[in-house]
Amino acid sequence: MSIPALLRADLNLLLCLHILLEEQNVTRAAARLHLSQSAVSKNLAKLREWFDDPLFTRTSHGLQPTSRARSLRPTLQGIIGDIDKLTHPAVFNPELSDRRFNLALVESIYPLLLPQFIGELFQQGPQITLNTHQWTRDSFEKMLSGEIDFGITGKDIHPQDAALTMLPPKGIVWHELYRDYQCCLVRPSHPVLQQEWHLDTYLTQRHVQARCGVDGNDRWLLDFKLAEENKFRDIAICVADFNSAASLATHTDLVFTCPSHFGHLIAQQLNLTMLPLPYDLPPMAYTLFWSEDRDKDPGHHWLRELIISRSQQL
């Protein structure tokens, strides 16, 4: 790259040459460029000096490009086309795109939310691919760096509650997809089903806990709220994911507390019994996160709107 040569380059002259090659007539070129004929003629003189070539010869049929001018035409068309793309808003056509999107997801999103939009996504964009990742403590950092396009996980709604569990950093924006409440899952033969179900009963049980939060915290908002009242759950085991916790609940007398949408699905699959959480806990919101730097990316906007609109069905 020759910086001095590029600094001397005049885009207006290149555009004039491009139009002259198309029109091969000074009058028509001047009309398209909104210039006088004399101004176009002066530009042509500068172009001849720049390329050290006559570029055009006058004939009875107009201007005839020289071989040098004809050889410039394909490159010139590419340059003008690229500049035109730079000066106009980018357009995303999912039907023609082979873009790959990276999503960081909390586990319960796979059975709950992905089926809501993934079929339409591939219908609109048959060559688009998705790469999903486990939601981890560095998911926000990866969104800010561009490695991850979107993240979806649960977020506590009240700012004071979110400060205890998960507060997105500066540069991350979000949209609430849908709210959910907590429920309890036990096996059908669990002795607790023969008892009155209230908070004291709940707290006398042993529990299985799925890790949550961006830092893999073993404590949920529920545990912080209970601690404010000097009450605590007896968490016998912490596991990495919801499915593992639900599976343990089918084979033991452990109680598994989880979001109710996930609870409905897994209870049917594993023959578990659902119970309400006997505590007045605020709902949490499954939330879509992304970096604000991606707001004007048209492909990003397309997928974002698809996820948001289809989540309303829940």
C-alpha positions in Angstrom: 0.0 0.0 0.0 1.4 3.4 -1.0 0.0 5.9 1.4 1.3 9.0 -0.5 -0.2 7.7 -3.8 -3.5 7.1 -2.1 -3.5 10.6 -0.5 -3.1 12.0 -4.0 -5.9 10.0 -5.4 -9.1 11.9 -6.1 -12.3 9.9 -5.7 -14.3 12.5 -7.7 -11.9 11.9 -10.7 -12.4 8.1 -10.5 -16.2 8.6 -10.4 -16.0 10.9 -13.4 -13.9 8.2 -15.3 -16.5 5.6 -14.3 -19.4 7.6 -15.7 -17.4 8.5 -18.9 -16.7 4.8 -19.5 -20.4 4.1 -19.2 -21.7 7.0 -21.2 -18.8 7.6 -23.7 -20.3 11.1 -24.1 -19.2 14.3 -22.2 -22.7 15.8 -22.3 -24.5 12.8 -20.9 -21.7 12.3 -18.3 -21.9 15.9 -17.2 -25.7 15.6 -16.7 -25.3 12.5 -14.5 -22.5 14.1 -12.5 -24.4 17.4 -12.1 -21.4 19.2 -13.6 -20.9 21.5 -16.5 -19.3 20.0 -19.7 -16.3 22.2 -19.2 -15.8 20.8 -15.7 -16.0 17.2 -17.1 -13.5 18.1 -19.8 -11.1 19.5 -17.1 -11.5 16.3 -15.1 -10.7 14.3 -18.1 -7.5 16.3 -18.7 -6.5 15.5 -15.1 -7.3 11.8 -15.6 -5.1 11.7 -18.7 -2.2 13.2 -16.8 -2.8 10.8 -13.8 -2.9 7.6 -15.9 -0.4 8.9 -18.5 -2.8 7.8 -21.2 -5.4 9.6 -23.5 -8.1 7.3 -22.1 -10.6 8.3 -24.8 -10.4 9.3 -28.5 -13.2 11.4 -30.1 -15.1 9.6 -32.9 -18.3 10.4 -34.8 -20.1 8.1 -32.3 -18.7 9.7 -29.2 -15.8 9.0 -27.0 -14.0 5.7 -27.7 -12.1 4.2 -24.7 -8.4 3.3 -25.2 -7.2 -0.1 -24.3 -5.8 1.3 -21.1 -9.3 2.8 -20.2 -11.0 -0.5 -21.0 -8.6 -2.4 -18.7 -9.4 0.0 -15.9 -13.1 -0.5 -16.1 -13.6 -3.8 -14.1 -11.4 -2.6 -11.2 -13.1 0.8 -11.3 -16.5 -0.8 -11.2 -15.5 -2.8 -8.1 -14.1 0.3 -6.3 -17.2 2.4 -7.0 -19.4 -0.5 -5.9 -17.5 -1.0 -2.7 -17.7 2.7 -1.9 -21.4 2.7 -2.6 -21.8 -0.2 -0.1 -19.9 1.8 2.5 -22.1 4.8 2.1 -25.4 3.0 2.3 -26.9 1.1 5.2 -25.9 -2.6 5.2 -28.7 -5.0 4.3 -28.9 -8.6 5.6 -30.7 -11.2 3.5 -31.0 -14.4 5.6 -32.0 -16.4 2.5 -28.6 -15.7 1.0 -26.5 -15.6 4.1 -24.1 -18.3 5.4 -23.4 -16.5 8.6 -22.6 -18.4 11.8 -24.1 -17.1 15.1 -22.7 -18.0 18.5 -25.1 -18.2 21.4 -24.3 -18.8 25.1 -27.3 -20.5 26.7 -28.4 -21.6 30.1 -29.4 -25.3 30.0 -33.2 -24.8 30.3 -33.3 -22.7 27.2 -32.7 -25.8 25.0 -36.1 -27.4 25.5 -38.0 -24.1 26.2 -36.9 -21.4 23.8 -34.9 -22.9 21.0 -37.9 -24.8 19.6 -39.8 -21.5 19.4 -37.6 -19.9 16.8 -35.0 -22.4 15.4 -37.4 -23.9 12.8 -38.2 -20.5 11.3 -34.6 -19.4 11.5 -33.5 -22.2 9.3 -36.5 -21.8 7.0 -35.6 -18.1 6.4 -31.9 -18.7 6.4 -31.2 -22.2 5.1 -27.4 -21.7 5.0 -27.2 -20.0 8.4 -25.6 -22.0 11.2 -25.7 -21.8 15.0 -23.0 -22.6 17.5 -24.2 -22.9 21.1 -22.1 -22.6 24.2 -22.7 -23.2 27.8 -23.4 -20.1 29.8 -20.3 -19.5 31.9 -18.8 -16.8 34.1 -17.0 -15.3 31.1 -20.0 -15.2 28.7 -20.5 -11.4 29.1 -16.8 -10.8 28.4 -17.1 -13.0 25.2 -20.1 -10.9 24.1 -18.1 -7.7 24.6 -15.2 -9.1 22.6 -17.4 -10.3 19.7 -16.8 -14.0 20.3 -20.4 -14.6 21.4 -23.3 -12.9 19.6 -26.0 -13.5 22.2 -26.5 -14.9 25.6 -29.7 -16.1 27.2 -30.1 -16.9 30.9 -32.2 -16.1 33.9 -31.9 -12.6 35.5 -33.5 -11.4 38.6 -35.8 -8.5 37.9 -35.4 -6.2 40.8 -32.0 -4.3 40.6 -31.2 -5.1 44.2 -31.9 -8.8 43.7 -29.8 -8.7 40.5 -26.9 -7.1 42.4 -26.9 -10.2 44.6 -26.9 -12.8 41.8 -26.0 -11.3 38.4 -25.5 -7.8 37.2 -24.4 -7.3 33.6 -21.4 -5.1 33.0 -21.3 -1.9 31.1 -21.6 -2.3 27.4 -24.1 -5.2 27.7 -27.7 -4.5 26.9 -30.7 -6.9 27.4 -34.3 -7.6 26.6 -36.6 -9.5 28.9 -38.0 -12.5 27.0 -40.4 -14.0 29.6 -40.8 -14.4 33.3 -40.9 -17.5 35.3 -41.5 -18.7 38.8 -39.8 -21.4 40.8 -41.3 -24.8 41.5 -40.2 -28.0 43.3 -39.8 -31.5 41.9 -39.8 -34.7 43.8 -40.2 -38.3 42.9 -43.8 -39.7 43.1 -43.0 -41.9 46.1 -41.3 -39.1 48.1 -42.5 -39.1 51.8 -43.1 -35.4 51.7 -46.2 -35.9 49.5 -47.8 -37.4 52.6 -47.2 -34.3 54.6 -48.6 -30.8 54.7 -46.6 -28.7 52.2 -45.3 -25.4 53.6 -42.1 -23.6 54.2 -41.1 -25.5 57.3 -41.6 -28.8 55.5 -39.6 -27.6 52.6 -36.7 -26.5 54.8 -36.6 -29.9 56.6 -35.8 -31.7 53.4 -32.5 -32.2 51.8 -32.0 -30.5 48.4 -30.2 -30.9 45.1 -29.0 -27.7 43.6 -28.0 -26.8 40.1 -25.2 -24.2 39.9 -26.3 -20.8 38.6 -25.1 -17.3 37.9 -22.2 -16.1 35.8 -19.7 -17.2 38.5 -21.1 -20.7 39.0 -22.6 -19.6 42.4 -24.2 -22.4 44.4 -26.6 -19.9 45.9 -29.8 -18.7 44.2 -31.8 -15.6 45.0 -33.9 -17.9 47.1 -31.0 -18.6 49.4 -30.2 -15.0 49.8 -33.8 -14.2 50.7 -34.0 -17.0 53.1 -30.8 -16.0 54.8 -32.3 -12.5 55.4 -34.8 -14.3 57.6 -32.1 -16.5 59.2 -33.4 -19.6 57.3 -31.4 -22.0 55.2 -31.9 -24.9 52.9 -30.0 -28.1 53.5 -28.3 -28.5 50.1 -26.9 -32.1 50.0 -25.3 -31.8 46.6 -24.6 -29.2 43.9 -24.4 -30.4 40.3 -23.5 -28.6 37.1 -26.8 -28.6 35.3 -30.6 -28.8 35.6 -30.9 -32.2 33.9 -28.5 -33.9 36.3 -30.3 -32.4 39.3 -33.7 -33.6 38.0 -32.3 -37.1 37.4 -31.0 -37.3 41.0 -34.5 -36.3 42.2 -35.9 -39.3 40.5 -33.7 -41.7 42.4 -33.5 -40.1 45.9 -35.6 -38.1 48.3 -33.8 -34.9 47.3 -36.0 -31.9 46.4 -35.1 -30.0 43.3 -36.1 -26.4 43.0 -36.2 -25.0 39.4 -38.0 -22.7 37.0 -41.5 -23.9 36.4 -41.4 -23.9 32.6 -38.5 -26.3 32.8 -40.1 -28.2 35.7 -43.3 -28.9 33.6 -41.2 -30.4 30.8 -38.8 -32.5 32.8 -41.5 -33.7 35.2 -43.3 -35.3 32.2 -40.1 -36.8 30.9 -38.9 -38.3 34.2 -42.2 -38.9 35.9 -41.6 -36.4 38.7 -44.2 -34.6 40.8 -44.4 -30.8 40.8 -45.0 -28.8 43.9 -45.3 -25.1 44.3 -42.4 -23.3 46.0 -43.8 -22.6 49.5 -42.1 -19.2 49.6 -43.0 -15.8 48.1 -40.1 -15.4 45.8 -40.1 -12.8 43.1 -40.2 -14.1 39.5 -37.0 -14.2 37.4 -36.8 -13.3 33.8 -35.2 -15.3 31.0 -33.3 -12.5 29.3 -31.5 -12.0 26.0 -28.1 -10.3 26.3 -25.9 -8.8 23.6 -23.1 -6.2 23.2 -24.4 -2.7 22.4 -21.7 -2.6 19.7 -23.8 -5.0 17.7 -27.0 -2.9 17.8 -26.6 -1.7 14.2 -25.4 -5.0 12.7 -28.3 -5.9 10.4 -27.8 -9.7 10.7 -27.6 -9.4 14.5 -30.8 -7.3 14.5 -32.6 -9.9 12.3 -31.9 -12.8 14.7 -32.5 -10.6 17.8 -36.0 -9.7 16.6 -36.8 -13.3 15.6 -35.9 -14.5 19.1 -37.8 -11.7 20.8 -40.9 -12.1 18.7 -41.1 -15.9 19.0 -40.5 -15.8 22.8 -43.8 -13.9 23.2 -45.5 -17.2 22.6 -44.3 -18.4 26.0 
